[in-house]
């Protein structure tokens, strides 16, 4: 009985030492982006700050777009939101006639807590995105990622937009503009070299899928799931964008010089303590049995 009681008393604090570890750092949630078009003179072209999405026909080519985070948001330190502007040549002046597109130019900025609009923004400067000015049929996309949807393979690349095949990229599209008054001729500076990985035509819909190496985000956020779009469908737009992927924490150094321990509890207590306690219990038990036998003889 004494041995059993001692073993229970020795093991109890070691078992209770297994504790849950809280996740280090807070998660970054989605944020709402505002944008406006500016001309070469720096003056606002058209409407002022907006989060309105959709596809727009350009009166003036949106070569430069200012972006910021909408007011009233709480953005944690270290949270970053990539926003890109990409220019494509197209086969027509609107989405329905755009056909298979080719990327010509792309620019990306990262918005942080310092880019949140406030009550007194007079005199403040905002981050700008600029791409080449198309001189033929084209489309310009503003979207909340750093991925280049250029039809190339590998991390950081994704499929080209293609209305005929139902490829509705970019993902996390904020707004888009179409226009132009003439067809882009092959070999001109405005026309990008076709990617060998992108199909010329497609008779059946090809479901769009998230690009390789997509960024994870906070729960409930992240890349929109593919919905098997039909040819001719218009990509959806929205001003809420996910945060960039945070860097993984550095591995902690091992207390025994990098050699894996024999075993550890959740609180880092070695099994050797438990084994030592058990050995002590056995020794005490053996002494008790020996003394009992000595009294009987």
Phi, psi and omega in degrees: 000318180295320180295316181296319180295320181293319179298317179296319181293326181285320185281332186303309182294331180288319178294318180291346182285347178288110185238151176284143180257128177289147178294133182282129178083156178265154180276145177266128179263180182291163180221156181261129182260141170245151181215162171204153180269140177231149179271182180297335179274001179085358180276150181293135178254119180077216184291154177280199188312133182211153171246011182289131180268212178093174176258135184233144172273130184275137168271317173240132183301124181283075182286331180231132180233128173269141182227152176203174175265137184300149181293160177085007180260147175256109182248121183290154176297134181093350177278133183226141184233105179288134176230130185238152172236125183232140177250136178233148164273148183227176179266354181202174187274000177217174184299317184299331181253010187288336179062213176274127184266163176228128181286138178248318186208154180206142175223147182222140170232164177240121179269140181227190182302329181287350180261009177282130180291152180231195181282326182241091183252010179298128179088351179284148175254149183237157181290144184240146175240127180229140176227171179300150178272116182289145178247012178216188179306134182201171175220140177237126184247136171249121185213160187265060176205170173255359182293139175264111180273075186245006179082003180272164180268159173104173182296139179088003180234156180213176184288146177292146172297139180208106183294326182290323181271355180074028178269105188260068177253159001287160171281158183055043179290128179270309179200162180215153180229140177233155177173197183110160182230010177206157180286143177281126180274141178297137178092353177278158181302334182283344185259122180283157176289126181302139178280132180295341182274350182265133181290147177288310177219165178209128182273344181233153181296140175247114183301135176282143182229153179300145181293157178297143178072029180298153183275129173288159179218190182296156181306135181088350180256200172099187185295136180293138180290146177296143184238019180051063184292156177270151175304137180093346179295148180265133178301143176281153181230157179188149185270354178275124184236152181277160178283162174290158179290132178277156180290139179292147180295147179292143180295140179283146181289148181274138183291346182248033173077020176097349177280135182295136179290160177296317177188151177220151172275177181297335180263006176088007179283129182289150177295339180304327178295316180294319180296321179296320179297318179296320179297321179295320178299316180298322180294316179297319180297318180297321179294324179295316179296319180297316182294323180296315179295325181294324181291326182286333184275000000 
